Amino acid sequence: MKSCSIGRRTAGVTLAALMATALAACGGSAPARDEGALTIGVAFETLQTEFWVAAWNKLRADTAERKITMLEAVADGDPNRQLEQVRTFINRRVDGIILVPKDGKTVIPMIRAANAAGIPVVLFNRPADRTDAPHTAIVPDNVAITKATVEYLIEQARASGSPAKAAILLGDLSDVNAIGRRDGFEAAVKEAGDAVQVVSRIPTEWNQERALAGLQSAFQAHPDISLVFTSSDFMLPSIKSVLSSLGKWQRVGDEGHVILGGFDGDPTAYSMMLDGYLDATGVQDVFWEAEQAIEVIVGAKSGTSPPARIEDPGFAITQANMASLADRMWGAVMARRGP
């Protein structure tokens, strides 16, 4: 059986068309199938962030629309509990499993258990550590998304006519996502040459208090910081607090505005963009990732070999393109729906 991968999203292309294209690339055509007979087990490590809730809701909606039964499990941060949930899915003979694991190590026994039962596994947004156990990882291209976002920020700095002094709030560098975002930032800065000087790299460990204290210290040492990038929109409230206390919380285009960018595309970022305070943020295309996760399992059921990796190219949403891209920003969709 030939290996086949599912490519990037094309605007206006339906899921059915994507599937037909993927099967055609493997030398076949989409066979008739009753998707309503499929059962998919979905096990998330947590639903404690808006991002995971958006992903969960999308999987629910898409499986329901396609008359696929979705079995649900949330481990509340306990990998042992998640392993038992996966075993329950296996015992119920699901056609596929979509997993958000706590980490890349504890998920490997889950993958192996599913492999032994002949059930395809998709890791959603979090890859496993190195393993020979077959599975599909759907992951954001953190480096490329961040680089595109920071390049936009640097363009705004260039337009101001003077070099920017920049600070970056780093994530937990034991997290592959944080590393990718740091590397994307550094790549953009390196290419910018003299247009930007990084004066502060602030460790946060994904902690709001550390972010706030670190940014306060950075501005004390460098009061002329004019560009701030955060590795997660989660830390935007801390940034707002610091800039507000310094009289620097100003809208794009207003005197004293600190060029500001982030990563995630959450509802807070969307609100700040609408209000004119946030210049840009990198967006993981969570809806596209959910669509691809389902397609992998549907394809496997029809005989298509699951790809080992699918990269979410994501996008940078900016003040310049927000009108055209907001519908693809998961945080915008959640904000519009309300509580």
C-alpha positions in Angstrom: 0.0 0.0 0.0 1.4 3.3 -1.0 2.1 6.0 1.6 0.2 9.3 1.1 0.1 12.6 2.9 -2.5 15.2 3.1 -1.3 18.7 2.0 -2.1 22.2 3.0 -5.5 23.8 3.0 -6.7 25.5 -0.1 -9.3 28.3 0.4 -12.7 27.2 -0.7 -11.9 23.5 -0.9 -14.3 21.2 0.9 -13.3 18.3 3.1 -14.7 15.9 0.6 -12.6 17.4 -2.2 -9.5 17.2 0.0 -10.1 13.6 0.7 -10.7 12.8 -3.0 -7.5 14.7 -3.9 -5.5 12.8 -1.3 -6.8 9.4 -2.5 -6.2 10.3 -6.1 -2.6 11.1 -5.2 -2.3 7.6 -3.9 -3.5 6.1 -7.2 -7.2 5.6 -6.4 -10.5 7.3 -6.1 -12.7 7.8 -3.1 -14.8 4.6 -2.6 -18.3 4.7 -1.4 -18.5 4.5 2.3 -20.9 5.0 5.2 -19.2 7.4 7.4 -22.0 7.1 9.9 -20.8 3.6 10.7 -17.5 5.1 12.0 -16.7 5.6 15.6 -13.8 7.8 16.7 -12.5 8.1 20.3 -11.3 11.6 21.2 -9.2 11.9 24.4 -7.9 15.3 25.5 -5.5 15.8 28.3 -7.3 18.9 29.4 -10.1 21.4 28.4 -8.7 24.1 30.6 -7.8 26.5 27.8 -9.9 28.2 25.2 -7.7 26.7 22.5 -8.5 23.1 23.5 -12.2 24.0 23.9 -12.2 25.4 20.3 -10.6 22.2 19.0 -13.0 20.0 21.0 -16.1 21.9 19.7 -14.9 21.7 16.1 -14.3 17.9 16.4 -17.8 17.5 17.9 -19.4 19.6 15.2 -17.6 17.9 12.3 -18.2 14.4 13.5 -21.9 15.1 14.1 -22.2 16.7 10.6 -20.7 13.6 9.0 -22.7 11.2 11.2 -19.6 9.8 12.9 -19.9 8.7 16.5 -17.5 10.6 18.7 -16.6 9.0 22.1 -15.3 11.6 24.5 -12.8 11.5 27.3 -10.8 14.1 29.2 -7.9 13.1 31.5 -7.6 16.3 33.6 -3.8 16.2 33.3 -3.4 12.5 34.4 -1.6 10.4 31.8 -2.4 7.2 33.6 -6.1 8.0 33.4 -5.7 8.9 29.7 -4.1 5.5 29.1 -7.1 3.8 30.6 -9.4 5.9 28.5 -7.5 4.8 25.4 -7.8 1.2 26.5 -11.6 1.7 26.8 -11.7 3.1 23.3 -9.8 0.0 22.1 -12.2 -2.3 23.9 -15.1 -0.6 22.2 -13.4 -1.2 18.9 -13.3 2.4 17.7 -12.1 3.1 14.1 -9.6 5.6 15.2 -8.3 7.6 18.1 -7.6 11.4 18.3 -5.3 12.2 21.2 -4.1 15.4 22.9 -1.5 13.9 25.3 0.0 15.5 28.4 3.5 15.1 26.9 5.4 13.4 24.3 6.7 10.6 26.5 3.6 9.2 28.3 1.7 9.0 25.0 3.9 6.3 23.5 2.3 3.4 25.5 -1.1 4.7 24.3 0.1 4.6 20.7 1.5 1.1 21.1 -1.7 -0.2 22.6 -3.7 1.2 19.7 -1.1 -0.2 17.2 -1.5 -3.7 18.7 -5.3 -3.4 18.1 -4.8 -2.1 14.5 -6.4 1.2 15.3 -5.0 4.4 13.7 -3.9 7.2 16.1 -3.7 10.9 15.5 -1.9 13.2 17.9 -3.5 16.6 17.8 -1.2 19.6 18.1 1.3 17.8 20.4 3.8 15.4 18.9 5.3 12.3 20.6 8.9 11.9 21.5 10.9 9.9 19.1 9.3 6.5 18.6 9.0 3.7 16.0 5.3 3.3 16.9 3.2 4.3 13.9 0.9 7.3 14.3 0.0 10.6 12.7 1.1 13.9 14.3 -0.7 17.1 13.3 1.4 19.9 14.5 1.7 23.7 13.9 4.8 25.0 12.1 5.7 27.2 15.1 8.9 28.5 13.5 7.3 29.7 10.2 4.2 31.1 11.9 6.2 33.1 14.4 8.7 34.3 11.8 5.9 35.6 9.6 4.4 37.4 12.6 7.6 39.0 13.7 8.5 40.0 10.2 5.3 42.1 10.2 6.2 43.7 13.5 9.6 44.6 12.1 8.0 46.1 9.0 6.0 48.4 11.3 9.2 49.3 13.1 11.0 50.2 9.9 8.0 52.4 8.9 8.6 54.4 12.1 12.0 55.4 10.7 14.2 54.4 13.6 15.6 51.0 14.8 13.5 49.1 17.3 14.6 47.9 20.7 12.8 44.6 21.2 11.9 42.2 24.1 10.6 38.7 23.7 8.7 36.8 26.4 9.8 33.2 26.1 7.7 30.1 26.9 8.8 27.0 28.8 11.8 25.9 26.8 11.2 22.3 27.7 8.2 22.6 25.4 8.8 22.0 21.7 6.3 24.7 20.9 8.1 27.3 22.9 11.4 26.4 21.3 9.9 26.7 17.8 8.5 30.1 18.6 11.8 31.4 20.0 13.6 30.1 16.9 11.1 31.8 14.6 11.5 35.1 16.4 15.3 34.8 16.3 15.3 34.0 12.6 13.2 37.1 11.8 15.4 39.3 13.9 18.6 37.9 12.3 17.3 38.7 8.8 16.2 42.2 9.9 19.8 43.3 10.6 20.1 46.8 12.1 16.4 47.4 12.0 15.9 45.7 15.4 18.0 45.1 18.5 16.9 42.5 21.0 17.6 44.0 24.5 15.7 41.5 26.6 14.8 37.8 26.4 12.4 37.1 29.3 11.9 33.6 30.6 8.3 33.0 31.8 7.8 29.2 32.0 4.3 30.1 30.7 3.6 31.9 34.0 1.7 35.2 34.1 3.5 36.5 37.2 6.9 35.8 35.8 5.9 37.4 32.6 4.7 40.5 34.4 7.8 40.8 36.6 10.2 40.1 33.8 8.7 42.7 31.5 8.7 45.3 34.3 12.4 44.6 34.8 13.1 44.8 31.1 11.5 48.3 30.9 13.4 49.4 34.0 16.6 48.5 32.2 15.5 49.7 28.8 12.8 52.3 29.0 12.9 52.8 25.2 11.8 49.2 24.3 9.5 49.8 21.3 8.6 46.2 20.2 7.4 43.3 22.4 6.6 39.8 21.2 5.1 37.2 23.5 5.3 33.4 22.7 1.7 33.0 23.8 -1.3 35.3 23.8 -2.0 33.9 27.2 0.5 36.5 28.5 -1.1 39.5 26.8 -2.9 40.6 30.0 0.4 40.9 31.8 1.9 42.9 29.0 -1.1 45.2 29.0 -0.7 45.7 32.8 3.0 46.7 32.4 2.4 49.0 29.5 -0.6 50.6 31.1 1.4 51.4 34.2 4.0 53.1 32.1 1.6 55.1 30.0 2.6 53.0 27.0 -0.7 51.2 26.3 -1.5 53.1 23.1 -3.3 52.2 19.9 -1.5 51.4 16.7 -0.6 54.7 15.0 -0.9 56.7 18.2 2.2 58.4 19.7 3.9 56.1 22.2 2.5 52.9 20.8 4.7 49.9 21.6 4.6 47.5 18.6 3.1 44.3 20.0 2.7 40.8 18.7 1.9 37.4 20.0 1.1 33.8 19.2 -2.0 31.6 19.4 -4.9 33.7 18.1 -7.0 33.5 21.2 -10.1 35.6 22.0 -8.1 38.1 24.0 -5.8 38.7 21.1 -8.8 39.2 18.7 -10.3 41.7 21.1 -7.0 43.6 21.4 -6.7 43.6 17.6 -10.2 45.0 17.2 -9.5 47.7 19.7 -6.3 48.6 17.9 -3.7 47.7 20.5 -2.2 44.5 19.1 -0.4 44.7 15.8 -0.3 41.0 14.9 -0.5 37.5 16.2 0.5 34.1 14.9 -2.5 31.7 14.5 -2.6 28.0 14.7 -5.3 26.9 12.3 -7.0 24.7 14.9 -10.1 24.2 12.7 -8.0 22.9 9.8 -6.1 20.6 12.2 -9.4 19.2 13.4 -10.6 18.6 9.9 -7.3 16.8 9.0 -7.5 14.6 12.1 -10.9 13.3 11.1 -9.8 12.9 7.5 -6.8 10.7 8.5 -9.1 8.3 10.3 -11.7 8.3 7.5 -8.9 7.7 5.0 -7.4 4.9 7.0 -10.8 3.2 7.2 -11.1 3.3 3.4 -7.5 1.9 2.9 -5.3 5.0 2.7 -2.1 4.7 4.7 -2.0 7.5 7.3 0.8 10.0 6.9 3.3 10.2 9.7 3.1 14.0 10.0 0.8 16.8 8.8 2.1 20.4 9.4 -0.3 23.2 10.1 1.1 26.2 8.1 -1.0 28.5 10.2 -0.9 32.2 9.4 -0.1 35.6 10.8 -3.2 37.8 11.4 -2.3 41.5 11.3 -4.0 44.9 11.4 -3.5 44.8 7.6 -5.3 41.5 6.8 -7.6 41.0 9.8 -10.8 41.8 7.8 -10.1 38.9 5.4 -8.7 36.3 7.8 -10.7 36.8 11.0 -13.1 34.0 10.0 -10.2 31.5 10.2 -9.0 32.8 13.5 -10.3 30.4 16.2 -10.3 33.1 18.9 -12.4 35.4 16.7 -14.9 32.7 16.2 -15.1 32.0 19.9 -15.4 35.7 20.8 -18.2 36.1 18.4 -20.1 33.2 19.8 -19.8 34.6 23.3 -20.2 32.5 26.5 
